[in-house]
């Protein structure tokens, strides 16, 4: 059980499970740790306003310490959380509006696009694995082939983005770098479609996102999958993947300036706390700002060696809290609107008690996605999976189907991807 706590109310012995900022940019290189020293406490108070403690792995706040000031801080945190929940829900529930500009319309159904999307996803995985191996050996990137693959991804996203987004739920820890790059690319293209970017800019965005972490291939073996926390020196070495990536791309023939900007700036943060240039605010370019958002979203919703994933819903709420500090606020709000309140891959419980996985977004009625039902109201597996369009289907009594709540990742031992790949 996690509890949100003001850093002023922390005590040694408590188990810190989450911060109020992305772990990857914090000095705490291992996600989840017991607070054991005054030095760690001082660091937390310097970098965070609040954290989440796990009261099953460490002590809770003791009632005797809950003085008036502590109680007031807890009330403020609760009020702020309720406000964030309301504002994110309102943003994510709003249909796409683009200041009079014509929005992209789905050209084909999700079901028609899935076969093509599966083939494109397969081609992209082969390309990334080969590219990472070649860069690790000191060889160049096949830029024309990467451009062709990204072009195919752009075409799929323009036909219907939900198919590739659905397939992007594949999250194999042992292939994190390759699959993270593919998922980040799909997210970037989906976001770019939402922003109504022209096709040539979508191609640029896709190339930068697909190759944003290519410098990771030059890291010494064992850094990325080290079973213990990175040392300060190892963390500094890991940051070099950014200039190394730029160097590899330049030697391979180069990319457009916008694509290079994503590679160079996807770890920069709005308040100047990122790396490697410590850029802040307007010194971070438009493409770099988009790269940062999609990179962090995928990292937080993915299982890593040192961390468990957050649900898509919870991640969007955290990123909303981090706007202004870590990201461009207007782009974070657009991204939340793009993803919707029930992003693809979300595990949800309906008002009937049935449990299912969201497979498509209804861009006109954001609260009415299409859901593959997996469990009955009694939480028993269905003998035959059924895709329910919540905008059209009714329950057995003719009543409207609604989503009651988003379930935590892994609830009822369900991995959404196990069911999505069967579509």
Buried (B, 14 or more C-beta within 10 A) or exposed (E): EBBBBBBEBBBEEBBBBBBBBBBBBBEBBEBBBBBEEEEBBEBBBEBBBBBBBBBEBBEBBEEEEEEEEBEEBBEEBEEBBEEBEEBBBEBBBBEBEEEEEEEBEBEEEBBBBBEBBBEBBEBBBEBBBBBBEBBEEEEBBBBEEBBEBBBBBBBBBBBBBBBBBBBBBBBEEEBBBBBBBBBBBBBBBBBBBBBBBEEEBBBBBBBBBBBBBBBBBBBEEEBBEBEEEBEEEBBEBBBBBBBBBBBBBEEBEEBBEBBBBBBBBBBBBBBEBBBBBEBBEEEBBBBBBBBBBBBBBBBBBBBBEBBEBBBBBBBBBBBBBBBEBBBBBEBBBBBBBBBBBBBBBBBBBBBBEBBBBBBBBBBEEBBBBBBBBBBBEEEEEBEEBEBBEBBEBEBEEEEEBEBEEBBBBBBEEBBBBEBBEEB
